[in-house]
Amino acid sequence: MGSSRREFLRWLAAGGTGVALAGLLPGTAAAETGAIVVITHVTLIDGTGSAPRRDVSVVLVGDRIAWVGSGPVPETGGARVIDGRGKYLTPGLWDMHTHGADLEEIVPPLHLAHGVTGVREMWGYAENRATKAKIERGELLGPRVVLASGIVDGPVTLLGPPVLQVSTEAEARAAVRAEKAAGADLVKTYSYLAPEAVRAIADEVRAQGLRFSGHWPYKLSHLEASDLGQHSLEHFFGVSIHCSSRRDEILARLKATPYDPAAPRDFFNLARRLEFESVTTYDRGAARAYFERLRRNGTWHSPTLTINRVVTQPAETHQRDPRLKYVPVDVRESWAVGIERFAPKTPADIALQERYYRETLRLVGVAHEAGVGLIGGTDCLNPYTFPGSGLHEELASLVEAGLSPVRALQTVTADAARFLGREGTSGTVAVGKEADLVLLDADPAADIRNVAKIDTVITRGRVLDRAERRRMLDAVEAAANRPVTANARLRSLARRGCC
């Protein structure tokens, strides 16, 4: 290790930052092998919700932030210096609902190139467990991965293998234990689970020190699922029903309607139709009580507005998107098939779904005002929902729903970290936190669309400048246009829609 780095680390050890820097002192892997990177004179948006701070410098040592300040920068010798004048620094972004990490030449680099340095992968199976392990070992460049279990659903399901179908409480408990043993960070639950199975999962995850998140289990209300401890509800499914004066009537109808093994999508279609209708019967009192109960229970919403927007638009809206060049040919073909299942086709359908989407946006704003936790996620690899850049769309939609740009950024930085229990190491720009950062050319606090104007991404202390990001995107494009890249599971996902 060079003398300048040693001197800098001695300065840290002597209390030069005013705080202890566990993991950054001499003798640790980060100190011995990590490069020092200094970002100078930048405007910092630190993820806490504080106003932007001008003329700040940040020092990174390996995988950690070692110093943040406005005064003279510590002497760091041969450190790499990035001039931040005229630029804006934010924490790395988290996409909190993703799929397809195991499409290794496509998905991980697309996330990183667009500033997404962490993901919550919401369908765990052997291939993406292997991908996560490669990233952690340093064999593959990719975002940090929080990995769900395999999807746990009932004996009737919309999904194909490797969905975990459970019919009894004992099977539900066994699935939780098996998925924990396989390395799941959380249990992912799905729509057609029976109430007794959800209750068994809720009890078993507590015993195993896990949490569960997932779809609205149709035979329970959101309130019942929240009372059982469901950590997040995905896609905003059913929110308009729970904020309707007809809530009890609609929920009773859904509970009384059996699932048809021969036509499992019929029930999903019924629930969606009732959702679309429920926007005309909004009840302010019901909404206030609903969101307050979720807030009190600590149940978050993951609205995935990006995919929700896609499926409410006519199919032809998406077919000339320039980002399609980064999507494997067979997935593109599957997207074209899949969107036909969901996209509105008649003027009446288009008007109905547009009204539903607008009401969804409004209710996201109501949830935010009520203090319900929100996390930004895209459901990427569903039709026309792009890894990486899709999160920029999600942030724009959250602002359209009524969040300020700074507050929207928090949903994918500090709030994401808090939801994941990683607030001690991630989500804000502070000493001791992970060195995951995004340097922007324009102010996202002024216009959230500026999150797309990326100069540099830093992941685990590694600097991905413009040239490196361009090389990454070119490699993705080349991989995407080779013959058949994706596996059958990802093609199936693209046809089915939200999971």
C-alpha positions as CSV (number, residue, x, y, z in Angstrom):
1,M,0.0,0.0,0.0
2,G,1.4,3.4,-0.9
3,S,2.6,5.9,1.7
4,S,-0.1,8.5,0.8
5,R,-2.9,5.9,1.4
6,R,-1.3,4.9,4.7
7,E,-1.1,8.4,5.9
8,F,-4.7,9.0,4.9
9,L,-5.8,5.9,6.8
10,R,-3.8,7.0,9.8
11,W,-5.6,10.3,9.7
12,L,-8.9,8.5,9.6
13,A,-7.9,6.2,12.5
14,A,-6.8,9.3,14.5
15,G,-10.4,10.6,14.3
16,G,-10.0,13.0,11.3
17,T,-13.6,12.5,10.4
18,G,-14.9,12.8,13.9
19,V,-16.4,9.3,13.8
20,A,-15.2,5.7,14.0
21,L,-14.7,4.0,10.6
22,A,-15.1,0.3,11.3
23,G,-14.0,-1.7,8.3
24,L,-11.8,1.1,6.8
25,L,-8.8,0.9,9.1
26,P,-5.4,-0.6,8.1
27,G,-5.5,-4.4,8.0
28,T,-9.0,-4.6,6.5
29,A,-9.6,-5.7,2.9
30,A,-11.2,-2.4,2.0
31,A,-8.2,-0.4,3.2
32,E,-5.6,-2.8,1.7
33,T,-7.1,-3.3,-1.7
34,G,-9.6,-0.5,-2.2
35,A,-8.6,2.5,-4.3
36,I,-9.2,6.0,-3.0
37,V,-11.6,8.1,-5.0
38,V,-12.3,11.8,-4.3
39,I,-15.3,13.7,-5.7
40,T,-14.8,17.4,-5.3
41,H,-17.0,20.5,-5.3
42,V,-20.2,18.7,-6.0
43,T,-23.8,19.6,-5.1
44,L,-24.9,16.8,-2.7
45,I,-28.4,15.4,-2.5
46,D,-27.7,12.9,0.3
47,G,-30.9,10.9,0.3
48,T,-32.1,12.1,3.8
49,G,-34.6,14.6,2.4
50,S,-32.4,17.5,3.3
51,A,-32.0,20.4,0.8
52,P,-29.1,20.0,-1.7
53,R,-25.7,21.1,-0.2
54,R,-23.3,22.9,-2.5
55,D,-19.5,22.6,-2.8
56,V,-19.2,19.3,-0.9
57,S,-16.4,16.8,-1.4
58,V,-16.7,13.1,-0.8
59,V,-13.8,10.6,-0.2
60,L,-14.2,6.9,-0.9
61,V,-11.9,4.1,0.3
62,G,-12.7,0.9,-1.4
63,D,-16.4,0.0,-0.8
64,R,-17.0,2.7,1.8
65,I,-17.5,6.4,2.1
66,A,-14.7,7.7,4.3
67,W,-15.2,11.4,4.4
68,V,-17.9,14.0,3.5
69,G,-17.4,17.7,4.0
70,S,-17.3,21.2,2.7
71,G,-13.8,22.1,4.0
72,P,-10.4,21.3,2.7
73,V,-10.2,17.7,1.4
74,P,-7.7,15.4,3.3
75,E,-4.5,14.8,1.5
76,T,-5.0,11.5,-0.4
77,G,-1.9,11.3,-2.5
78,G,-2.5,9.4,-5.7
79,A,-6.2,9.1,-5.4
80,R,-8.5,9.3,-8.4
81,V,-10.1,12.8,-8.4
82,I,-13.5,13.5,-10.1
83,D,-14.3,17.1,-10.6
84,G,-17.9,17.6,-9.4
85,R,-18.3,21.2,-10.3
86,G,-21.6,21.8,-11.9
87,K,-22.7,18.3,-11.1
88,Y,-25.1,16.6,-8.5
89,L,-24.3,13.6,-6.4
90,T,-27.0,11.2,-5.1
91,P,-26.9,7.8,-3.4
92,G,-27.0,4.8,-5.8
93,L,-30.6,3.9,-6.7
94,W,-32.5,0.7,-5.6
95,D,-35.1,-0.8,-7.9
96,M,-37.3,-2.6,-5.4
97,H,-39.2,-4.9,-7.7
98,T,-37.1,-6.6,-10.4
99,H,-36.8,-9.8,-12.4
100,G,-34.2,-11.6,-14.5
101,A,-30.9,-11.0,-12.8
102,D,-29.7,-14.3,-14.2
103,L,-29.9,-12.8,-17.7
104,E,-26.3,-11.9,-16.9
105,E,-25.2,-10.2,-20.1
106,I,-28.3,-8.0,-20.2
107,V,-29.9,-7.1,-16.9
108,P,-27.1,-6.5,-14.4
109,P,-25.2,-4.1,-16.7
110,L,-28.4,-2.3,-17.7
111,H,-29.1,-1.6,-14.0
112,L,-25.7,-0.3,-13.3
113,A,-25.4,1.8,-16.5
114,H,-28.5,3.7,-15.4
115,G,-27.5,4.2,-11.7
116,V,-29.3,1.3,-10.2
117,T,-26.7,-0.1,-7.8
118,G,-29.1,-2.3,-5.8
119,V,-32.2,-4.4,-6.6
120,R,-34.8,-6.5,-4.8
121,E,-35.2,-9.5,-7.1
122,M,-38.7,-10.7,-6.6
123,W,-38.6,-14.3,-7.9
124,G,-35.8,-16.4,-6.5
125,Y,-34.7,-19.6,-8.2
126,A,-31.4,-21.5,-8.7
127,E,-30.1,-19.4,-11.6
128,N,-30.5,-16.0,-10.0
129,R,-29.2,-17.3,-6.7
130,A,-26.1,-18.3,-8.7
131,T,-25.9,-14.8,-10.3
132,K,-26.1,-13.1,-6.9
133,A,-23.2,-15.3,-5.7
134,K,-21.1,-14.4,-8.7
135,I,-21.7,-10.7,-8.0
136,E,-20.8,-11.1,-4.4
137,R,-17.6,-12.9,-5.2
138,G,-16.6,-10.2,-7.7
139,E,-16.9,-12.5,-10.7
140,L,-19.7,-10.5,-12.3
141,L,-20.3,-6.8,-12.3
142,G,-23.8,-6.2,-11.1
143,P,-25.9,-4.4,-8.5
144,R,-26.3,-5.6,-4.9
145,V,-29.1,-8.1,-4.9
146,V,-31.7,-8.7,-2.2
147,L,-33.3,-12.0,-3.3
148,A,-36.8,-13.2,-2.6
149,S,-37.8,-16.8,-2.3
150,G,-39.4,-18.7,-5.1
151,I,-43.0,-17.5,-5.6
152,V,-45.3,-19.3,-3.2
153,D,-48.9,-19.7,-4.5
154,G,-51.8,-21.9,-4.0
155,P,-52.7,-25.2,-5.9
156,V,-54.3,-23.0,-8.6
157,T,-51.9,-20.5,-10.0
158,L,-51.3,-18.2,-13.0
159,L,-47.6,-19.1,-13.0
160,G,-45.5,-21.9,-14.4
161,P,-42.5,-23.6,-12.9
162,P,-40.6,-23.0,-10.6
163,V,-43.6,-21.6,-8.7
164,L,-44.0,-23.3,-5.2
165,Q,-47.6,-24.5,-5.0
166,V,-48.9,-25.2,-1.5
167,S,-52.2,-26.7,-0.5
168,T,-51.9,-27.0,3.3
169,E,-50.4,-25.1,6.3
170,A,-47.7,-27.8,6.6
171,E,-46.7,-27.4,3.0
172,A,-46.6,-23.6,3.4
173,R,-44.4,-23.8,6.5
174,A,-42.1,-26.3,4.7
175,A,-41.8,-24.0,1.7
176,V,-40.6,-21.1,4.0
177,R,-38.0,-23.3,5.7
178,A,-36.7,-24.7,2.4
179,E,-36.4,-21.2,0.8
180,K,-34.6,-19.8,3.9
181,A,-32.2,-22.8,3.6
182,A,-31.6,-21.9,0.0
183,G,-30.6,-18.4,0.9
184,A,-33.8,-16.3,0.4
185,D,-33.8,-12.9,2.0
186,L,-37.6,-12.7,2.1
187,V,-40.6,-14.9,1.2
188,K,-42.5,-13.9,-1.9
189,T,-46.3,-14.7,-1.7
190,Y,-48.8,-14.7,-4.5
191,S,-52.4,-14.0,-5.3
192,Y,-54.1,-17.4,-5.1
193,L,-52.8,-18.5,-1.7
194,A,-55.6,-19.7,0.6
195,P,-56.0,-17.7,3.9
196,E,-54.8,-20.6,6.1
197,A,-51.6,-20.8,3.9
198,V,-51.0,-17.1,4.3
199,R,-51.4,-17.3,8.1
200,A,-49.0,-20.3,8.2
201,I,-46.4,-18.4,6.1
202,A,-46.8,-15.3,8.3
203,D,-46.2,-17.4,11.4
204,E,-43.3,-19.4,10.0
205,V,-41.4,-16.3,8.6
206,R,-41.5,-14.8,12.1
207,A,-40.1,-18.0,13.5
208,Q,-37.4,-18.1,10.8
209,G,-36.4,-14.4,11.2
210,L,-37.7,-13.4,7.7
211,R,-40.4,-11.2,6.3
212,F,-42.9,-11.8,3.5
213,S,-44.0,-9.5,0.7
214,G,-46.0,-10.0,-2.4
215,H,-49.3,-9.7,-4.2
216,W,-52.6,-9.1,-2.6
217,P,-53.9,-12.6,-1.5
218,Y,-57.4,-12.3,-3.0
219,K,-59.2,-14.3,-0.3
220,L,-57.9,-11.9,2.4
221,S,-58.3,-8.2,2.5
222,H,-55.3,-5.9,2.5
223,L,-56.1,-5.1,6.1
224,E,-56.0,-8.8,7.1
225,A,-52.7,-9.4,5.3
226,S,-51.3,-6.3,6.9
227,D,-52.4,-7.4,10.3
228,L,-50.6,-10.7,9.7
229,G,-47.4,-8.8,9.0
230,Q,-47.2,-8.6,5.2
231,H,-44.2,-6.2,4.7
232,S,-45.1,-4.9,1.3
233,L,-48.0,-5.1,-1.1
234,E,-46.9,-5.1,-4.7
235,H,-48.3,-3.4,-7.8
236,F,-51.1,-1.4,-5.9
237,F,-53.5,-4.2,-6.8
238,G,-56.8,-3.8,-4.9
239,V,-56.1,-0.3,-3.4
240,S,-59.0,1.3,-5.2
241,I,-61.3,-1.4,-3.9
242,H,-60.1,-0.9,-0.3
243,C,-60.8,2.9,-0.7
244,S,-64.3,2.3,-2.1
245,S,-67.7,2.7,-0.4
246,R,-68.4,-0.8,-1.9
247,R,-65.3,-2.4,-0.4
248,D,-67.1,-4.9,1.8
249,E,-69.4,-5.9,-1.0
250,I,-66.6,-6.4,-3.5
251,L,-64.4,-8.3,-1.1
252,A,-67.3,-10.6,-0.1
253,R,-67.8,-11.4,-3.8
254,L,-64.2,-12.2,-4.3
255,K,-64.1,-14.4,-1.3
256,A,-67.2,-16.3,-2.4
257,T,-65.9,-16.9,-6.0
258,P,-63.9,-20.1,-6.4
259,Y,-60.7,-20.4,-8.4
260,D,-61.2,-22.5,-11.5
261,P,-58.2,-24.8,-12.2
262,A,-59.3,-25.1,-15.8
263,A,-59.4,-21.3,-16.3
264,P,-57.2,-19.7,-13.6
265,R,-57.1,-16.3,-15.3
266,D,-60.8,-15.8,-15.0
267,F,-60.6,-14.9,-11.4
268,F,-57.7,-12.4,-12.1
269,N,-59.9,-10.8,-14.8
270,L,-62.8,-10.5,-12.4
271,A,-60.7,-8.8,-9.8
272,R,-59.3,-6.4,-12.3
273,R,-62.7,-5.5,-13.7
274,L,-63.9,-4.8,-10.1
275,E,-60.9,-2.6,-9.5
276,F,-61.6,-0.6,-12.6
277,E,-65.2,-0.1,-11.5
278,S,-64.3,0.8,-8.0
279,V,-62.6,4.0,-8.9
280,T,-66.0,5.6,-9.3
281,T,-67.0,4.9,-5.7
282,Y,-64.0,6.4,-3.8
283,D,-64.8,7.0,-0.1
284,R,-62.5,9.5,1.7
285,G,-63.2,8.0,5.1
286,A,-62.6,4.4,4.0
287,A,-59.3,5.5,2.4
288,R,-58.2,7.4,5.6
289,A,-58.9,4.3,7.8
290,Y,-57.2,2.0,5.3
291,F,-54.0,3.9,4.9
292,E,-53.8,4.6,8.7
293,R,-54.0,0.8,9.4
294,L,-51.3,0.0,7.0
295,R,-49.1,2.8,8.4
296,R,-49.6,1.6,11.9
297,N,-48.8,-2.0,11.0
298,G,-45.7,-1.0,9.0
299,T,-47.0,-2.4,5.7
300,W,-45.5,-0.6,2.7
301,H,-46.7,-0.2,-0.9
302,S,-44.6,-0.9,-3.9
303,P,-46.8,0.6,-6.6
304,T,-44.7,-0.4,-9.7
305,L,-46.2,2.4,-11.7
306,T,-44.0,1.7,-14.6
307,I,-45.6,-1.7,-15.5
308,N,-49.0,-0.4,-14.5
309,R,-48.6,2.4,-17.0
310,V,-47.5,0.0,-19.7
311,V,-50.5,-2.3,-19.4
312,T,-53.0,0.6,-19.6
313,Q,-51.7,1.8,-22.9
314,P,-52.4,0.5,-26.4
315,A,-49.8,-2.1,-27.6
316,E,-48.5,0.1,-30.4
317,T,-47.4,2.7,-27.9
318,H,-44.3,0.7,-27.1
319,Q,-43.2,-0.9,-30.3
320,R,-40.8,1.8,-31.4
321,D,-39.0,2.4,-28.1
322,P,-35.3,2.8,-28.9
323,R,-34.4,0.8,-25.8
324,L,-35.6,-2.3,-27.5
325,K,-32.2,-2.8,-28.9
326,Y,-31.0,-3.7,-25.4
327,V,-33.6,-6.5,-25.1
328,P,-33.0,-10.1,-26.4
329,V,-34.8,-10.9,-29.6
330,D,-36.9,-13.7,-28.0
331,V,-37.9,-11.5,-25.1
332,R,-39.0,-8.8,-27.5
333,E,-41.1,-11.3,-29.3
334,S,-42.6,-12.5,-26.0
335,W,-43.3,-8.9,-25.0
336,A,-45.3,-8.4,-28.2
337,V,-47.4,-11.4,-27.4
338,G,-47.7,-10.6,-23.7
339,I,-48.9,-7.0,-24.1
340,E,-51.8,-8.2,-26.2
341,R,-53.2,-9.9,-23.2
342,F,-53.4,-6.7,-21.1
343,A,-53.4,-3.7,-23.4
344,P,-56.8,-2.0,-24.0
345,K,-58.0,-2.3,-27.6
346,T,-61.2,-0.3,-28.0
347,P,-61.7,3.4,-27.3
348,A,-63.9,2.5,-24.3
349,D,-61.3,0.2,-22.9
350,I,-58.6,2.8,-23.3
351,A,-60.7,5.4,-21.5
352,L,-61.5,3.0,-18.7
353,Q,-57.9,2.0,-18.1
354,E,-56.7,5.6,-18.4
355,R,-59.1,6.6,-15.7
356,Y,-58.0,3.7,-13.5
357,Y,-54.3,4.6,-13.9
358,R,-55.1,8.3,-13.1
359,E,-56.9,7.2,-9.9
360,T,-53.9,4.9,-9.0
361,L,-51.6,7.9,-9.3
362,R,-54.0,10.0,-7.1
363,L,-54.1,7.2,-4.5
364,V,-50.3,6.9,-4.4
365,G,-50.3,10.5,-3.4
366,V,-53.0,9.9,-0.8
367,A,-50.9,7.0,0.6
368,H,-47.8,9.3,0.8
369,E,-49.7,12.0,2.5
370,A,-51.1,9.5,5.0
371,G,-47.5,8.4,5.9
372,V,-47.6,5.0,4.3
373,G,-44.2,3.8,3.3
374,L,-43.6,3.8,-0.5
375,I,-40.7,2.0,-2.3
376,G,-40.0,2.6,-6.0
377,G,-39.8,-0.5,-8.2
378,T,-40.5,-1.3,-11.9
379,D,-41.3,-5.0,-12.3
380,C,-38.7,-5.0,-15.0
381,L,-38.7,-7.7,-17.7
382,N,-42.4,-7.7,-17.9
383,P,-43.5,-6.2,-21.3
384,Y,-41.8,-2.9,-22.1
385,T,-40.5,-2.5,-18.6
386,F,-36.8,-1.9,-19.0
387,P,-34.1,-2.7,-16.5
388,G,-32.3,0.4,-15.3
389,S,-34.0,3.1,-17.3
390,G,-37.4,1.9,-16.1
391,L,-36.6,3.2,-12.6
392,H,-36.2,6.7,-14.1
393,E,-39.8,6.4,-15.4
394,E,-40.9,5.1,-11.9
395,L,-39.5,8.2,-10.3
396,A,-41.2,10.5,-12.8
397,S,-44.5,8.7,-12.1
398,L,-44.1,9.2,-8.3
399,V,-43.6,12.9,-8.9
400,E,-46.7,12.9,-11.1
401,A,-48.5,11.3,-8.1
402,G,-47.6,14.2,-5.9
403,L,-44.2,13.5,-4.3
404,S,-41.5,16.1,-4.6
405,P,-38.5,15.1,-6.6
406,V,-36.4,14.9,-3.5
407,R,-39.0,12.8,-1.8
408,A,-39.4,10.5,-4.8
409,L,-35.6,9.9,-4.8
410,Q,-35.9,8.9,-1.1
411,T,-38.2,6.0,-2.1
412,V,-35.3,4.4,-4.0
413,T,-32.5,5.4,-1.7
414,A,-33.0,6.0,2.1
415,D,-36.5,4.5,2.2
416,A,-35.5,1.5,0.3
417,A,-32.6,0.9,2.7
418,R,-34.8,1.4,5.7
419,F,-37.4,-1.1,4.3
420,L,-34.6,-3.6,3.7
421,G,-33.1,-3.1,7.2
422,R,-29.9,-1.8,5.5
423,E,-30.1,1.8,6.7
424,G,-26.9,1.4,8.6
425,T,-24.9,0.7,5.4
426,S,-26.9,2.0,2.5
427,G,-29.3,4.6,1.2
428,T,-27.6,7.9,2.1
429,V,-24.3,9.6,1.4
430,A,-22.7,9.5,4.8
431,V,-19.4,8.3,6.4
432,G,-19.3,4.5,6.7
433,K,-22.0,3.8,4.1
434,E,-21.4,1.7,1.0
435,A,-19.7,3.5,-1.9
436,D,-22.7,3.4,-4.3
437,L,-23.2,6.8,-5.9
438,V,-24.6,8.5,-9.0
439,L,-23.1,11.7,-10.4
440,L,-25.6,13.6,-12.5
441,D,-25.1,16.5,-15.0
442,A,-28.3,18.2,-13.9
443,D,-30.3,18.8,-10.8
444,P,-32.9,16.1,-10.0
445,A,-34.3,18.2,-7.2
446,A,-35.4,20.7,-9.9
447,D,-36.6,18.1,-12.4
448,I,-36.7,14.4,-11.5
449,R,-36.1,13.5,-15.2
450,N,-32.5,14.7,-14.6
451,V,-31.8,11.3,-13.0
452,A,-31.3,10.1,-16.5
453,K,-28.5,12.6,-17.2
454,I,-25.8,10.5,-15.7
455,D,-22.1,11.4,-15.8
456,T,-20.7,8.6,-13.6
457,V,-21.9,5.6,-11.6
458,I,-19.9,4.3,-8.7
459,T,-20.7,0.8,-7.5
460,R,-18.8,-0.8,-4.6
461,G,-16.3,2.0,-5.1
462,R,-15.7,1.1,-8.7
463,V,-16.0,4.1,-11.1
464,L,-18.1,3.6,-14.2
465,D,-17.5,6.8,-16.2
466,R,-19.1,7.8,-19.4
467,A,-16.8,5.8,-21.6
468,E,-17.1,2.6,-19.4
469,R,-20.9,2.9,-19.3
470,R,-20.9,3.3,-23.1
471,R,-18.9,0.2,-23.5
472,M,-21.3,-1.7,-21.2
473,L,-24.3,-0.6,-23.2
474,D,-22.6,-1.5,-26.5
475,A,-21.9,-5.0,-25.0
476,V,-25.5,-5.4,-23.9
477,E,-26.8,-4.4,-27.4
478,A,-24.5,-7.0,-29.0
479,A,-25.6,-9.7,-26.6
480,A,-29.3,-8.8,-27.1
481,N,-29.1,-9.2,-30.8
482,R,-27.5,-12.7,-30.8
483,P,-29.8,-15.6,-31.4
484,V,-31.9,-16.8,-28.4
485,T,-30.5,-15.6,-25.2
486,A,-33.2,-15.8,-22.5
487,N,-34.4,-18.9,-20.8
488,A,-37.9,-20.3,-21.0
489,R,-38.8,-18.9,-17.6
490,L,-38.1,-15.3,-18.7
491,R,-40.0,-15.7,-21.9
492,S,-43.0,-17.0,-19.9
493,L,-42.7,-14.1,-17.5
494,A,-42.9,-11.7,-20.4
495,R,-46.1,-13.3,-21.6
496,R,-47.9,-13.4,-18.2
497,G,-47.5,-9.9,-16.8
498,C,-47.0,-8.6,-13.3
499,C,-45.2,-10.8,-10.8
